[in-house]
Amino acid sequence: MGSPSAPPHRWCIPWQRLLLTASLLTFWNPPTTAQLTIESRPFNVAEEKEVLLLAHNLPQNLIGYIWHKGERVDASHRIGSYVIGTQQTTPGPAYSGRETIYSNASLLIQNVTQNDTGFYTLQVIKDSLVNEEATGQFRVHVTRNDTGPYECGIQDSVSAKRSDPVTLNVSYGPDTPIISPPDLSYNSGANLNLSCHADSNPSPQYSWLINGTLWQHTKVLFIPKITSNNNGAYACFVSNLATGRNNSIVKNISVSSAPGNSGLSARATVGIIIGVLVGVALI
């Protein structure tokens, strides 16, 4: 005798309802809230400059903000807190006097140092007491003033030792060049002697262009016995291969025309005037 057949399942969901549910799940997504983020402006900051940590996508119904130094919320590294209702800022243990918290939750740090490099965490507090957090970071790069020897030293109660000096060489520039002398007007027949200088490390390459035409690759430009044909724009172009940067400056030079052969020299003019005066005196 065969075994009895299983009773029919009476708890089955009608296929029409199942299909409708699947369709709704496929074509309908619940609205999502944009995530809180931190943007650093700029990301690479020079020492003694300022950086703004800008908060994006702040949630609604906030009562305040708290900024922390580091990648997590830590009361001992709290920079400060801001209460929206009173617009009051309260400094924390990590406050250095250079930080400002704005009403839009952004954090401004002025006169940055190498110690400021790293992560910063914003904690926003909602009226429901549910908090959100976001972390941003920036880097402080060296400047030309950091060039020089550096030593590492250690000491204890008995002795102290120093490492051999290591020289830091910072490449920079070129800055906007300067053409000397500053004169813009010259007499025909004079010698034109222009020197170009730009602060740069390593020393830049110099090029001279006259009226847009490359003239020579030197720091000093010398043209003897110039004429009115030498009028025009004199450009000094400098480039630094180490930094990949370049700069330039233009000086407009004007050369006066030589007097014509029919003109009288200054000495002849003076002689004529003296002769006229003598003649008048004898009359």
C-alpha positions in Angstrom: 0.0 0.0 0.0 1.3 3.3 -1.0 1.9 6.2 1.5 -0.8 8.8 1.7 -0.3 11.9 -0.5 0.6 15.2 1.2 -2.3 17.6 1.9 -2.4 20.6 -0.4 -0.7 23.9 0.9 -3.4 26.3 1.9 -0.9 29.1 2.9 0.3 29.9 -0.6 0.5 33.6 -1.7 -1.6 34.2 -4.8 0.9 34.6 -7.7 -0.8 37.9 -8.8 0.1 39.5 -5.4 3.7 38.1 -5.5 4.2 39.5 -9.0 2.9 42.9 -7.9 5.2 42.9 -4.9 8.2 42.0 -7.1 7.3 44.7 -9.6 7.1 47.3 -6.9 10.5 46.3 -5.4 12.0 46.5 -8.9 10.7 49.8 -10.0 10.4 51.7 -6.7 13.3 52.7 -4.6 12.9 54.6 -1.3 14.4 58.1 -1.4 18.0 58.2 -0.2 19.6 61.1 1.6 22.9 62.5 0.3 25.8 61.5 2.5 27.6 64.1 4.6 31.0 64.8 3.2 34.0 67.1 3.9 35.9 69.0 1.1 39.3 70.6 1.7 40.0 73.8 -0.1 42.8 73.6 -1.0 43.9 70.0 -0.4 47.6 70.9 -0.5 48.3 73.9 1.6 51.4 75.9 2.0 52.7 76.7 5.5 51.4 80.0 7.0 48.4 79.9 4.5 44.8 79.0 5.3 42.5 76.0 4.5 38.7 75.7 4.6 37.1 72.3 5.4 33.7 72.7 3.7 30.8 70.6 4.8 28.5 69.3 2.1 25.0 67.7 2.3 24.2 68.7 5.8 21.1 66.9 7.2 18.0 68.7 8.3 16.9 69.7 11.8 20.3 70.2 13.2 21.1 71.7 16.6 24.9 72.0 16.4 28.2 70.8 15.1 31.4 69.6 16.7 34.9 69.4 15.0 37.6 67.0 16.1 41.2 66.6 15.1 41.7 63.1 13.9 39.8 60.3 12.1 37.2 59.8 14.9 35.2 61.5 17.5 37.5 62.1 20.5 36.6 64.5 23.3 40.3 65.1 24.1 40.9 66.1 20.4 37.8 68.4 20.2 38.6 71.6 18.4 35.3 73.3 19.2 31.5 73.1 19.1 28.9 75.4 17.6 25.3 75.7 18.8 22.9 76.8 16.0 20.3 78.3 18.2 22.6 80.7 20.1 25.3 80.9 17.3 27.8 80.3 20.1 31.1 78.6 19.7 32.9 76.8 22.5 36.6 75.9 22.1 37.8 72.5 23.0 41.2 71.0 24.1 42.6 71.0 20.5 41.7 74.6 19.9 44.8 76.6 19.0 43.3 80.0 18.4 43.6 79.7 14.6 40.3 77.8 14.0 36.9 79.3 13.1 33.6 77.3 12.9 31.0 78.9 10.6 27.3 78.6 10.8 27.3 76.3 7.7 29.5 73.8 9.7 32.7 74.6 7.8 36.0 74.9 9.6 38.6 77.5 8.7 42.2 77.0 9.9 44.6 80.0 9.4 48.4 80.2 9.5 48.7 76.4 9.1 51.8 74.5 10.2 53.2 71.0 9.4 51.5 69.8 12.6 48.1 70.6 11.1 48.5 68.0 8.4 46.0 65.1 8.7 42.4 64.2 9.3 39.5 66.2 10.7 36.1 64.8 11.8 32.9 66.7 11.8 30.1 65.5 14.0 26.6 67.0 13.4 23.9 66.7 16.0 20.2 66.5 15.1 17.3 67.5 17.2 16.5 63.8 17.5 19.9 63.4 19.1 21.0 61.1 16.3 24.5 62.1 15.1 26.2 61.9 11.8 29.9 62.1 11.2 32.2 62.8 8.2 36.0 63.0 7.9 38.2 65.1 5.6 41.9 65.8 5.4 44.5 68.1 3.9 48.3 68.2 3.6 50.7 71.0 4.4 53.6 71.2 2.0 57.0 72.8 2.5 57.9 76.2 1.2 61.2 77.7 0.0 61.8 79.0 3.5 62.2 75.4 4.8 65.4 74.9 2.8 68.4 74.1 4.9 70.0 71.5 7.2 68.0 69.4 9.6 69.2 67.2 12.5 67.5 64.6 14.6 68.3 64.7 18.3 67.6 62.3 21.2 68.4 62.8 24.9 67.8 61.3 28.3 68.9 62.2 31.8 72.4 61.0 31.1 73.3 62.0 27.6 72.2 63.5 24.3 73.0 62.7 20.7 72.4 64.3 17.3 72.3 62.8 13.9 74.4 64.1 11.0 72.7 67.0 9.3 70.6 66.4 6.3 70.0 69.2 3.9 66.5 69.8 2.6 66.5 71.4 -0.9 63.1 72.8 -1.9 62.5 73.5 -5.6 60.4 76.6 -6.3 59.7 79.3 -8.9 60.4 81.0 -11.1 58.8 84.1 -9.7 57.9 87.0 -12.0 61.2 88.2 -13.5 62.5 91.7 -13.2 64.3 93.5 -16.1 66.9 96.1 -15.2 67.6 98.9 -15.7 64.0 100.2 -15.6 64.6 102.7 -18.3 62.1 102.6 -21.2 63.5 105.4 -23.5 66.9 105.4 -25.2 68.8 107.7 -27.6 69.7 106.4 -31.0 73.3 105.2 -31.0 73.3 104.1 -27.4 74.1 100.6 -26.2 71.1 98.6 -25.0 72.1 96.4 -22.0 69.2 94.6 -20.3 69.5 92.1 -17.5 66.7 89.7 -16.4 66.5 88.1 -13.0 63.9 85.7 -11.4 64.0 84.1 -8.0 64.0 80.3 -8.6 65.6 77.1 -7.4 67.2 75.7 -9.3 68.3 78.7 -11.4 65.9 79.1 -14.3 66.6 79.1 -18.0 66.4 82.6 -19.6 65.2 83.5 -23.1 64.8 86.9 -24.7 62.1 87.6 -27.3 62.0 90.9 -29.3 58.6 91.7 -30.8 57.6 88.0 -30.5 60.8 86.7 -32.1 63.2 84.5 -30.2 66.5 86.4 -29.9 68.8 84.5 -27.6 69.0 82.2 -24.5 70.9 84.4 -22.1 70.3 86.2 -18.9 71.8 89.5 -20.3 70.7 91.0 -23.6 73.2 93.4 -25.2 72.6 95.3 -28.5 75.2 98.0 -29.5 74.3 101.3 -31.1 70.6 100.9 -31.2 68.4 102.8 -33.7 64.7 103.4 -34.1 64.6 100.0 -35.7 65.1 98.5 -32.2 61.8 99.9 -30.9 59.4 97.3 -29.6 58.5 94.8 -26.9 61.3 93.1 -25.1 60.2 89.9 -23.3 62.2 87.9 -20.8 60.9 84.3 -20.5 62.1 82.1 -17.6 61.5 78.4 -17.0 62.3 75.9 -14.3 62.7 72.3 -15.4 62.5 71.0 -11.9 59.1 72.6 -11.0 57.8 72.6 -14.6 56.8 76.2 -14.2 57.5 79.3 -16.3 57.0 83.0 -16.1 57.6 86.1 -18.2 57.7 89.9 -18.3 57.5 92.4 -21.2 59.2 95.8 -21.4 58.4 98.3 -24.2 61.6 100.0 -25.4 61.4 103.3 -27.3 64.5 104.6 -29.2 64.6 108.3 -30.3 65.5 109.0 -34.0 69.0 110.5 -34.8 68.9 114.2 -35.8 69.0 114.9 -39.5 72.1 116.2 -41.3 70.4 119.6 -42.0 69.8 120.1 -38.3 72.1 122.3 -36.2 74.1 120.9 -33.3 73.7 122.2 -29.8 77.1 123.9 -30.0 76.2 125.7 -33.3 72.9 126.9 -31.9 74.7 128.4 -28.9 77.2 130.1 -31.2 74.4 131.7 -33.2 72.7 133.0 -30.1 75.9 134.5 -28.8 76.6 136.2 -32.2 73.1 137.7 -32.3 73.5 139.1 -28.7 76.9 140.7 -29.6 75.5 142.3 -32.7 72.6 143.8 -30.8 75.0 145.2 -28.2 77.0 147.0 -30.9 74.0 148.8 -32.4 
